[in-house]
Amino acid sequence: MAEKVRLGKTDLYVNPIGLGTNAVGGHNIYPNLNDETGREIVRTAIRSGVNFLDTAYFYGLGRSEELIGEVVKEMGARQEVIIATKGGNVVQNGVRVVNNSPAALRAHLEESLRRLKTDYIDLYYIHFPDETTPKAEAVGALQRMKEEGLIRAIGVCNFSLEQLRDANQDGYLDVIQDHYSLVVRDKEKDVLPFAKAHGISFIPYFPLAAGLLTGKYTAESKFNDGRERRPMFQPGVYEQNIAKVEKLREIASAKGAEVAHVALAWYLTRDEIDAVIPGAKRPEQVRDNLKTLDVRLTPDEIAQIDRIFR
């Protein structure tokens, strides 16, 4: 079993390798998902010692939460798992409507509690910032829910530095989640230093850069699943990224490890990052992600990986 780490200044202790669950019930994100496979992914995670499950209303518009709630209840595992979910937005007529008002956040939280079959959520995030609600007011509403015992820790996702400053006026923020990987490092300019300065844990999403950092692809690989529209997959940029991944592969091979595990292990060497939440579309990928915990990077290797992807 992995030794658990503390998430920032919270009283939440997690396996540093969590599970991102947008492929558990996230039918609006991935076509052809099977709910029973989703349940088995969650069961495998819990059986394998993964106790940090990251979900959101937006993953299947509540379906991911429902499946996780079913499995956690079926396994009697509520005391063992740390559940993170996200609200502050709804989808109406196919359009995402973002609303961080205190009333909306409370309504969304209550719906998440019902779907997850629990009376508290360990980590509750505002998934996206709206245009109108002062962020200190939105986080203040979550703080009141924390005082009521409905949530244990407060997070925000996708907030700009200015929004983070507003949100953390009273020091209530525990966790920031945002897009970050070896390939996408703009958060190192502002968000990561902010997190470090305030003792806030930073959790990267898309840590494997939509598959680029798995080492599965070559310069000749072709994509027609939406990835081809992402900046990191654009002609010219993509080939440069693949060349960097090949250098990472040399480090991984010398350690008898896989590219993905070395990338994930590199994040965990950063002061701001306590845990990562790679996703899984199949149960065996959950077990595979855990091999990250066997990777030990030397200071020289950490610096070398940093230079490759600078």
C-alpha positions as CSV (number, residue, x, y, z in Angstrom):
1,M,0.0,0.0,0.0
2,A,1.2,3.5,-0.8
3,E,2.0,5.8,2.0
4,K,-0.7,8.4,2.1
5,V,0.2,12.1,1.8
6,R,-1.6,15.1,3.2
7,L,-3.4,17.4,0.7
8,G,-2.0,20.8,1.4
9,K,-3.3,22.1,4.8
10,T,-6.4,19.9,4.8
11,D,-7.1,16.9,7.0
12,L,-7.4,14.7,3.9
13,Y,-4.8,12.0,3.4
14,V,-4.6,10.4,0.0
15,N,-2.7,7.9,-2.1
16,P,-0.6,10.3,-4.3
17,I,-2.0,8.4,-7.3
18,G,-5.7,9.1,-7.5
19,L,-8.2,8.4,-10.2
20,G,-9.8,10.9,-12.5
21,T,-13.2,9.6,-13.4
22,N,-14.4,11.5,-16.5
23,A,-14.5,8.1,-18.3
24,V,-16.7,6.6,-15.6
25,G,-20.2,7.6,-16.8
26,G,-18.9,10.5,-18.8
27,H,-21.1,9.7,-21.8
28,N,-21.1,13.4,-22.9
29,I,-17.2,13.3,-23.0
30,Y,-16.5,9.9,-24.5
31,P,-18.8,8.0,-26.8
32,N,-19.4,4.3,-26.2
33,L,-18.7,4.1,-22.5
34,N,-20.0,1.2,-20.7
35,D,-21.4,1.8,-17.2
36,E,-20.4,-1.6,-15.8
37,T,-16.8,-1.0,-17.0
38,G,-17.0,2.3,-15.2
39,R,-18.1,0.6,-12.0
40,E,-15.3,-1.9,-12.3
41,I,-12.7,0.9,-12.8
42,V,-13.9,2.3,-9.4
43,R,-13.9,-1.1,-7.7
44,T,-10.4,-1.8,-9.0
45,A,-9.2,1.5,-7.7
46,I,-10.5,1.0,-4.2
47,R,-9.3,-2.6,-4.1
48,S,-5.8,-1.5,-5.3
49,G,-5.5,1.2,-2.5
50,V,-6.4,4.2,-4.6
51,N,-8.5,6.2,-2.2
52,F,-8.7,9.6,-4.0
53,L,-11.6,9.7,-6.5
54,D,-12.0,12.8,-8.6
55,T,-15.4,13.3,-10.3
56,A,-17.7,16.2,-11.3
57,Y,-21.3,16.9,-12.1
58,F,-20.2,17.6,-15.7
59,Y,-18.9,14.0,-16.2
60,G,-22.1,12.5,-17.6
61,L,-24.2,15.3,-16.1
62,G,-24.3,13.5,-12.8
63,R,-23.8,9.9,-14.1
64,S,-20.2,9.6,-12.9
65,E,-21.2,10.6,-9.4
66,E,-24.1,8.1,-9.4
67,L,-21.8,5.2,-10.5
68,I,-19.2,6.1,-7.9
69,G,-21.9,6.4,-5.2
70,E,-23.2,3.0,-6.1
71,V,-19.8,1.3,-5.9
72,V,-18.6,3.0,-2.7
73,K,-21.9,2.0,-1.0
74,E,-21.8,-1.6,-2.4
75,M,-18.2,-2.0,-1.1
76,G,-18.9,-0.3,2.2
77,A,-15.9,2.0,1.5
78,R,-17.1,5.5,2.4
79,Q,-14.8,5.9,5.3
80,E,-11.8,4.7,3.2
81,V,-12.2,7.0,0.2
82,I,-11.7,10.7,-0.4
83,I,-14.3,11.9,-2.9
84,A,-13.7,15.1,-4.8
85,T,-16.5,16.5,-7.0
86,K,-17.2,19.8,-8.7
87,G,-20.2,22.0,-9.2
88,G,-21.1,25.6,-10.0
89,N,-22.4,24.8,-13.5
90,V,-25.3,23.0,-15.1
91,V,-26.1,22.0,-18.6
92,Q,-29.4,23.2,-20.0
93,N,-30.5,22.4,-23.6
94,G,-27.0,21.2,-24.3
95,V,-25.4,24.5,-23.2
96,R,-23.2,24.8,-20.1
97,V,-24.4,27.5,-17.7
98,V,-21.9,28.6,-15.1
99,N,-23.3,29.9,-11.8
100,N,-21.2,30.4,-8.7
101,S,-23.8,32.1,-6.6
102,P,-24.2,30.8,-3.1
103,A,-27.7,29.5,-3.8
104,A,-26.6,27.6,-6.9
105,L,-23.6,26.1,-5.1
106,R,-25.7,24.9,-2.3
107,A,-28.2,23.4,-4.7
108,H,-25.5,21.7,-6.8
109,L,-23.8,20.4,-3.6
110,E,-27.1,18.9,-2.4
111,E,-27.6,17.1,-5.7
112,S,-24.1,15.7,-5.6
113,L,-24.6,14.4,-2.1
114,R,-27.7,12.6,-3.3
115,R,-26.1,11.1,-6.4
116,L,-23.0,10.1,-4.4
117,K,-25.2,8.5,-1.7
118,T,-23.3,10.3,1.1
119,D,-23.9,13.0,3.7
120,Y,-20.6,14.8,3.1
121,I,-18.1,15.4,0.3
122,D,-14.4,15.4,1.2
123,L,-13.3,18.0,-1.4
124,Y,-15.8,20.3,-3.2
125,Y,-14.6,22.4,-6.1
126,I,-16.1,25.3,-8.1
127,H,-15.6,23.8,-11.5
128,F,-15.5,27.0,-13.6
129,P,-15.6,30.7,-12.6
130,D,-18.7,32.6,-13.6
131,E,-18.6,36.2,-14.8
132,T,-20.6,37.8,-12.0
133,T,-20.2,36.3,-8.5
134,P,-17.4,37.8,-6.4
135,K,-15.1,34.8,-5.8
136,A,-14.7,35.5,-2.1
137,E,-18.5,35.4,-1.8
138,A,-18.6,32.0,-3.7
139,V,-15.9,30.5,-1.5
140,G,-17.5,32.0,1.6
141,A,-20.6,30.0,0.8
142,L,-18.5,26.8,0.6
143,Q,-16.9,27.7,3.9
144,R,-20.3,27.9,5.5
145,M,-21.1,24.4,4.1
146,K,-17.8,23.2,5.5
147,E,-18.7,24.6,8.9
148,E,-22.0,22.6,8.6
149,G,-20.0,19.4,8.0
150,L,-21.3,19.0,4.4
151,I,-17.8,19.4,2.9
152,R,-14.3,18.9,4.4
153,A,-12.2,20.9,2.0
154,I,-12.6,23.7,-0.5
155,G,-11.3,23.8,-4.1
156,V,-11.5,25.8,-7.3
157,C,-10.7,24.8,-10.9
158,N,-9.8,26.9,-13.9
159,F,-9.4,30.2,-11.9
160,S,-7.1,33.0,-13.1
161,L,-4.6,34.4,-10.7
162,E,-6.8,37.4,-10.1
163,Q,-9.8,35.2,-9.4
164,L,-7.6,33.1,-7.0
165,R,-6.6,36.2,-5.1
166,D,-10.2,37.2,-4.7
167,A,-11.3,33.6,-3.8
168,N,-8.6,33.3,-1.1
169,Q,-9.2,36.6,0.6
170,D,-10.1,34.9,3.8
171,G,-7.5,32.0,3.4
172,Y,-10.3,29.4,2.9
173,L,-8.9,27.8,-0.3
174,D,-7.4,24.3,0.2
175,V,-6.9,23.0,-3.4
176,I,-6.5,24.4,-6.9
177,Q,-7.0,22.2,-9.9
178,D,-5.9,23.4,-13.4
179,H,-4.5,22.3,-16.7
180,Y,-0.8,21.5,-16.3
181,S,1.7,19.0,-17.7
182,L,5.2,18.8,-18.9
183,V,3.9,20.0,-22.3
184,V,1.6,22.8,-20.9
185,R,3.6,24.7,-18.3
186,D,2.1,28.3,-18.3
187,K,0.8,27.8,-14.7
188,E,4.4,27.9,-13.5
189,K,4.4,31.6,-14.1
190,D,1.6,32.5,-11.6
191,V,-0.8,29.9,-10.3
192,L,1.8,27.4,-9.0
193,P,3.8,30.2,-7.1
194,F,0.4,31.4,-5.7
195,A,-0.4,27.9,-4.5
196,K,3.0,27.4,-2.9
197,A,2.9,30.8,-1.1
198,H,-0.5,30.1,0.5
199,G,0.0,26.4,1.3
200,I,-2.6,25.4,-1.2
201,S,-2.3,22.0,-2.9
202,F,-2.2,22.1,-6.7
203,I,-3.7,19.2,-8.7
204,P,-3.0,19.0,-12.4
205,Y,-5.6,17.8,-14.9
206,F,-4.6,16.4,-18.3
207,P,-1.3,15.4,-16.6
208,L,-0.5,13.0,-19.6
209,A,-1.3,15.7,-22.1
210,A,-4.2,13.9,-23.9
211,G,-2.0,10.8,-24.3
212,L,1.2,12.6,-25.6
213,L,3.1,11.7,-22.5
214,T,2.1,8.0,-22.5
215,G,4.8,7.3,-25.1
216,K,2.3,5.5,-27.3
217,Y,2.5,7.8,-30.3
218,T,5.1,8.5,-33.0
219,A,5.6,11.5,-35.4
220,E,3.5,9.6,-37.9
221,S,0.4,9.1,-35.6
222,K,-2.8,10.6,-36.9
223,F,-5.7,11.8,-34.8
224,N,-9.4,12.5,-35.6
225,D,-11.0,12.5,-32.2
226,G,-10.7,16.2,-31.4
227,R,-7.1,16.1,-30.2
228,E,-5.9,17.3,-33.6
229,R,-7.5,20.7,-32.7
230,R,-5.4,21.1,-29.5
231,P,-2.4,23.4,-29.7
232,M,0.0,20.6,-28.7
233,F,-1.1,18.5,-31.6
234,Q,-0.6,21.1,-34.3
235,P,1.7,20.3,-37.2
236,G,5.3,21.3,-36.3
237,V,4.5,21.6,-32.6
238,Y,3.4,17.9,-32.4
239,E,6.7,16.7,-33.9
240,Q,8.7,18.8,-31.4
241,N,6.7,17.3,-28.6
242,I,7.2,13.7,-29.8
243,A,11.0,14.4,-30.0
244,K,10.9,15.5,-26.3
245,V,8.9,12.4,-25.4
246,E,11.6,10.3,-27.0
247,K,14.2,11.9,-24.8
248,L,12.0,11.2,-21.8
249,R,11.7,7.6,-23.0
250,E,15.5,7.3,-22.7
251,I,15.3,8.2,-19.0
252,A,12.4,5.9,-18.5
253,S,14.1,2.9,-20.3
254,A,17.2,3.4,-18.2
255,K,15.0,3.0,-15.1
256,G,13.0,0.1,-16.5
257,A,9.9,2.3,-16.3
258,E,7.4,3.6,-18.8
259,V,7.2,7.2,-20.1
260,A,3.8,7.9,-18.4
261,H,5.1,6.8,-15.0
262,V,8.2,9.0,-15.2
263,A,6.1,12.0,-16.2
264,L,3.6,11.4,-13.3
265,A,6.5,10.8,-10.9
266,W,8.1,14.2,-12.0
267,Y,4.9,16.1,-11.0
268,L,5.1,14.5,-7.5
269,T,8.6,16.0,-7.0
270,R,7.1,19.5,-7.1
271,D,6.4,21.1,-3.8
272,E,3.0,22.3,-4.8
273,I,1.7,19.0,-6.1
274,D,0.7,16.3,-3.5
275,A,-1.3,14.1,-5.8
276,V,-2.1,13.4,-9.4
277,I,-5.4,12.1,-10.8
278,P,-4.7,10.2,-14.1
279,G,-7.8,8.8,-15.7
280,A,-8.6,5.3,-16.8
281,K,-10.9,3.8,-19.4
282,R,-10.2,0.2,-18.4
283,P,-9.6,-1.4,-14.9
284,E,-6.1,-2.5,-15.8
285,Q,-5.1,1.1,-16.5
286,V,-5.8,1.9,-12.8
287,R,-3.3,-0.8,-11.7
288,D,-0.9,0.4,-14.4
289,N,-1.0,4.1,-13.1
290,L,0.1,2.8,-9.7
291,K,3.4,1.7,-11.1
292,T,4.3,5.5,-10.8
293,L,4.9,4.9,-7.1
294,D,7.8,2.6,-7.9
295,V,9.7,5.4,-9.9
296,R,12.4,7.2,-8.0
297,L,13.9,10.2,-9.8
298,T,17.3,11.6,-8.8
299,P,17.8,15.4,-8.5
300,D,19.8,15.2,-11.8
301,E,16.9,13.4,-13.6
302,I,14.4,15.8,-12.2
303,A,16.5,18.7,-13.6
304,Q,17.1,16.9,-16.9
305,I,13.3,16.3,-17.5
306,D,12.7,20.0,-16.6
307,R,15.2,21.1,-19.3
308,I,13.8,18.7,-22.0
309,F,10.4,20.3,-21.7
310,R,11.4,23.9,-21.0
